[in-house]
Amino acid sequence: MPNRIDSTIEAAQIAATTPYPPAPWVMDGLWVLSVHPLRRAQAAELLPAPLKPLWLPAGRTLGFALVGQYGPGSTLHYNEAACGLILRVGPRPAIWISGLVVDSRASVAGGRNIWHLPKELAHVAWPTPTRARASADQRGELLLSFEGVPQTLQSLPLNLKLDVLVVVEGAVRRIPASFSGRFGLSRKIRPFFPASGAWSAFGVSGYSVSGLGRGRAEFGPLE
């Protein structure tokens, strides 16, 4: 817990002192992503009212985790890891982000000030030709990892619009987001959350659907 408190204080200080570009932001790059069931009661304790988790049988809900790397064509160049809940499925899905870490101070400041997202600073590692692993760790604590990440993967075109929901002073606000690119699934990609880690509530409880994406995402102004 001391590490978690220290990271939150650090993020607030960064947000108060670091310049950042205005919305919209473009994230052009690569993502490794997992969608998976998790224990609904455990995750619901973290969800701010009035948001409610999606209902699945056997006391489960639907969560997600990702690690991204954003480079040329992006508003900022940085690596990112996130976990949260899928609150709505259908033509325009909605998600809520619980944990969000990056390796850019400007991204921390912009995420917190523009969108009220819980961005914090951490070390986020992307796979290399000799290391098939993506991971995020904060002050020596592993938050999340993906094992078996390939360098390339057969993929199909994907265009998606979604809402990222945040609660600001008790009111639900919406971040309009979109993705355009390619995405491929792989059974070899395996998400892992340490049982004692800060993101443990979002660990896989059942089978996961994981894959690798390449393309362009955009976050618009808060609505």
C-alpha positions in Angstrom: 0.0 0.0 0.0 2.8 2.6 0.7 3.9 2.2 -2.9 0.4 2.8 -4.2 0.0 5.9 -2.1 3.4 7.2 -3.2 2.5 6.6 -6.9 -0.8 8.5 -6.6 0.9 11.5 -4.9 3.6 11.5 -7.6 1.0 11.5 -10.3 -0.9 14.4 -8.7 2.3 16.4 -8.5 3.1 15.7 -12.2 -0.4 16.7 -13.2 0.0 20.0 -11.4 3.4 20.9 -12.9 3.8 19.3 -16.3 2.6 20.8 -19.7 0.7 18.6 -22.0 -1.0 19.0 -25.5 -4.8 19.6 -25.7 -7.3 17.0 -26.9 -7.9 15.3 -29.2 -4.9 12.9 -28.8 -3.9 10.4 -31.5 -2.2 7.1 -30.4 -0.6 5.5 -33.5 1.1 2.2 -32.8 0.8 -1.3 -31.5 -1.4 -2.9 -28.8 -1.6 -6.3 -27.1 -5.1 -6.8 -25.7 -7.0 -9.3 -23.7 -10.8 -9.5 -23.0 -11.7 -12.0 -20.3 -14.2 -12.8 -17.6 -13.4 -11.9 -14.0 -15.2 -12.1 -10.6 -18.0 -9.6 -10.7 -18.3 -8.9 -6.9 -14.5 -8.2 -6.6 -14.4 -5.9 -9.6 -17.7 -4.1 -8.7 -16.2 -2.9 -5.4 -13.8 -0.7 -7.4 -16.5 0.7 -9.8 -17.7 4.2 -8.9 -21.4 4.8 -8.6 -23.6 5.1 -10.6 -21.7 2.8 -13.0 -22.6 -0.9 -12.9 -20.7 -4.0 -14.2 -21.9 -6.0 -17.1 -23.7 -9.2 -15.9 -22.4 -12.6 -17.0 -23.4 -16.1 -15.6 -21.6 -17.7 -12.6 -20.9 -14.4 -10.9 -18.7 -13.1 -13.6 -18.3 -9.8 -15.5 -16.2 -8.8 -18.5 -12.8 -7.2 -18.1 -9.9 -6.1 -20.3 -6.2 -5.5 -20.2 -3.8 -4.0 -22.6 -0.3 -2.8 -23.2 0.3 -0.2 -26.0 3.3 1.4 -27.7 2.7 4.7 -29.5 5.3 6.2 -31.9 5.4 8.2 -35.1 2.1 9.9 -36.0 1.0 10.0 -32.3 0.4 13.2 -30.3 3.0 11.9 -27.7 5.4 9.0 -27.9 5.1 6.6 -25.0 4.2 3.1 -23.7 1.0 2.4 -21.8 -0.7 -0.3 -19.8 -4.3 -0.4 -18.6 -7.0 -2.6 -17.1 -10.7 -2.1 -16.5 -14.2 -3.3 -17.2 -16.4 -3.5 -20.3 -19.7 -2.0 -19.3 -21.6 -2.1 -22.5 -21.3 -4.3 -25.6 -22.9 -3.8 -29.0 -22.4 -1.3 -31.9 -20.7 1.3 -29.6 -19.1 -0.4 -26.6 -18.4 1.4 -23.3 -15.5 0.8 -21.0 -14.3 2.0 -17.6 -10.6 2.2 -16.9 -9.4 1.3 -13.3 -5.7 1.1 -13.7 -3.7 3.2 -16.2 0.1 3.6 -16.3 2.5 5.2 -18.8 6.1 6.1 -19.1 5.6 9.8 -20.0 5.1 12.6 -17.6 3.2 14.7 -20.2 0.8 11.8 -20.8 0.2 11.5 -17.0 -0.6 15.2 -16.8 -2.9 15.2 -19.9 -4.7 12.1 -18.9 -5.5 13.4 -15.4 -6.3 17.0 -16.3 -8.2 16.6 -19.6 -10.1 13.3 -19.0 -9.9 12.7 -15.2 -8.2 9.3 -15.9 -6.2 7.7 -13.1 -2.9 7.8 -15.0 0.3 7.2 -13.1 4.0 6.8 -14.0 5.4 3.3 -14.4 7.9 1.3 -16.4 6.1 -0.3 -19.4 8.1 -2.7 -21.6 7.2 -3.7 -25.1 8.2 -7.1 -26.7 11.5 -7.3 -28.6 12.8 -9.9 -31.1 14.4 -11.7 -28.2 11.7 -11.1 -25.6 8.1 -12.2 -26.3 6.7 -10.4 -23.2 4.9 -7.1 -22.6 4.8 -5.9 -19.0 4.1 -3.0 -16.6 5.7 -2.6 -13.2 5.6 0.3 -10.8 8.2 0.8 -8.0 9.3 -2.8 -8.4 5.8 -4.3 -8.3 4.5 -6.1 -11.4 1.1 -4.9 -12.4 0.4 -6.9 -15.5 2.2 -8.9 -18.1 1.5 -10.6 -21.4 3.5 -13.7 -22.3 3.9 -15.3 -25.7 3.5 -12.0 -27.7 4.4 -12.5 -31.4 6.3 -9.9 -33.4 3.7 -10.3 -36.2 0.3 -11.9 -36.5 -2.2 -12.5 -39.3 -4.9 -9.8 -38.8 -8.1 -8.4 -40.2 -9.3 -4.8 -40.6 -11.0 -3.4 -37.5 -12.8 0.0 -37.2 -14.4 0.6 -33.8 -16.0 3.5 -32.0 -16.4 3.3 -28.2 -17.0 5.4 -25.1 -14.7 5.6 -22.2 -16.8 6.5 -19.1 -15.5 8.4 -16.1 -17.3 9.7 -13.0 -16.5 13.3 -12.2 -18.1 14.8 -9.0 -20.8 12.1 -9.1 -21.7 12.6 -12.8 -21.0 10.2 -15.6 -18.9 11.8 -18.4 -18.0 10.4 -21.8 -14.7 10.3 -23.7 -15.5 9.5 -27.4 -12.8 7.2 -28.7 -12.1 5.3 -31.9 -9.7 2.8 -33.4 -8.9 2.1 -37.0 -6.4 -0.5 -38.0 -5.9 -4.3 -38.0 -6.3 -6.9 -35.2 -5.5 -10.6 -35.0 -6.2 -13.2 -32.3 -3.7 -15.6 -30.8 -4.1 -18.4 -28.3 -0.4 -18.1 -27.5 -0.8 -14.7 -25.9 -1.4 -15.1 -22.1 -2.3 -12.2 -19.7 -1.1 -12.5 -16.2 -2.0 -10.5 -13.0 0.0 -11.2 -9.8 -2.4 -12.4 -7.1 -1.1 -9.8 -4.6 -0.6 -6.9 -7.1 -2.5 -3.6 -7.3 -4.4 -4.8 -10.4 -5.2 -8.3 -9.0 -9.0 -7.8 -9.1 -8.8 -7.8 -12.9 -7.1 -11.2 -13.2 -8.5 -13.7 -15.6 -11.3 -16.0 -14.2 -11.9 -18.3 -17.1 -10.7 -18.2 -20.7 -9.3 -15.1 -22.3 -9.5 -13.8 -25.8 -6.2 -12.1 -26.6 -4.6 -10.6 -29.7 -2.3 -8.0 -31.3 -3.4 -4.8 -33.0 -1.7 -2.2 -35.1 -3.4 1.1 -36.1 -4.5 4.5 -34.9 -6.7 5.4 -31.9 -8.1 8.8 -31.0 -9.4 10.2 -27.7 -11.6 13.3 -28.2 -12.5 16.0 -25.6 -14.4 15.0 -22.5 -18.2 15.3 -23.0 
